[in-house]
Amino acid sequence: SLLQLLSNVLLWDGIVQEDTVRDLGLSKLLNRYLLLNLLNTPPGLDNIEKCNKVVACFPERWFQDLKSGSTLPELLNFCQHLLQ
């Protein structure tokens, strides 16, 4: 349910101000609720599949101007989870 909600919120990118979409989608949904679920999922294929679905929701244009090895500030916790 949370993944579907995140996907729907991020679809508003380009229609609603980017700051608003990023705040609601990343700061609130991903970091407050979805990441907790991912952290409590045992390591394995199920967790990888969930993370892939989360990544697929992100608009590509958010990452176009980033330098190699960097990410959006709102994604730092999610990136740390991926590295683990």
ABEGO torsion letter per residue (X at the ends): XAAAAAAAAAAABGABBAAAAAAAAAAAAAAAAAAAAAAABBBEAAAAAAAAAAAAABBAAAAAABBBGBBBAAAAAAAAAAAX
